Amino acid sequence: MQDLLNNIDIVAVEIDMSFNTKKTVCVLFNPIEIYKIVCIHFPRFCFFGHRLSFVPVFKYLGHIIDNEMQDDGVVLRELKCLLMRTNILICRFARCSVDVKVRLFR
């Protein structure tokens, strides 16, 4: 992994590309079967001279990725957004008659 990061570092300098190393992290995905665990401790990786930290959860392009490969965080966030949008609709159309609400719904 460190060799790959070093290669990215070399090529990025050649093409004048930069990375935000404060947002760059490592996630260790554990196998489902415990007997398939290869190692518990991994070396710290360096990228552009900064040590990368290992995190159990991070957000990537609006999706929550965790090392347990669970979707609970994403589902909970979407449920909260649905409830928020529902409350907004209720507040905006609370004074409308049922006929108007049905017509708008259709």
N, C-alpha and C positions, 0 to 999 in steps of 0.2 A: 504494500500500500504506500509506504514511504517513497519507494522508487517511482511509482506513478505520480505522486504529488510533486516530486522533484522534476519529472519530465514536464508536467504542466507548468511549473515555475519557469523552466528554461524557455519553453515555447511562448509563454505569455510575455516574457521580456522581449523576445524576438518580434512579436506582432504588436507590441505596445498595448497589452491588455492588462487590466488590473482587477483585483478581487477584493471584496470586503471581508477581511479575515475575522472581523468581529461577529459576522453572521455565519461563518463557516464552522460547522460542528461535526462530530462523529456520533453515529448511533450504532449501538451493538445490538443486532437482532439475534436473540437466543432461539435455538431450535425448540420445537414443541416437545420432542422427546429429550429428557435430561441426559440420557446416555450418549447423545450426539454432540454434547458440548465439548469443544476442542480445547478451549483455554478460558480461564476466568479473568486473568489480567492481561491486558494488551499494552504495548508501549505507546507513549504519547507521540502523536504524529505532529510534524512541523510543516507549515505551509507559508511561504513567503516570510520565513523567519519568525512566525508566530506559532505557539503551541496550540493545537486544537483540543478542545475539551470534549469529553464524552457526555452526552445528555440522554435521558430516557425518552423525552418528548420534544418535538419541535414543530413549528408551523411552516409549511412550504406551499406557496401559491394558494393560500387559503385553506389548505387541508392540514389536519393535525395528524402527524405521523408519530407513533410510539413504538417502543422496542418490543412490546407484547403483541404487536400486529392486531390491535383491537380498533374498532370503529366507534367506540363509545363516545369519545370526545367530539367527533364529527357529528354523530347523530344528536347528541345533546345540544351542540351549537345550532344545528339546523332546526331543532325543535323550539329553541328559544326564539329564533328568527321568525318561525311560523307563528308563534304566539304573539310576538310583537306586531307583526303585520296584521294579524286578526284583530288585535286591540285597536290598531289605527283605523281599520275599516269600520269597526263598531262605533268608534267615536265620531268618525266623519259622517256616517249615515244613520246615526241613532234617531234623528228626527224625521227621517223619510218614512213614508207609508209602506206597508207591505207590498202593495202593487208596484211602487217605484223600485223597491229592492229586488223584486222578482224580475222586473223588466231589465234592470241593470245587470242582474246575474245572467240572464239569457244573452 
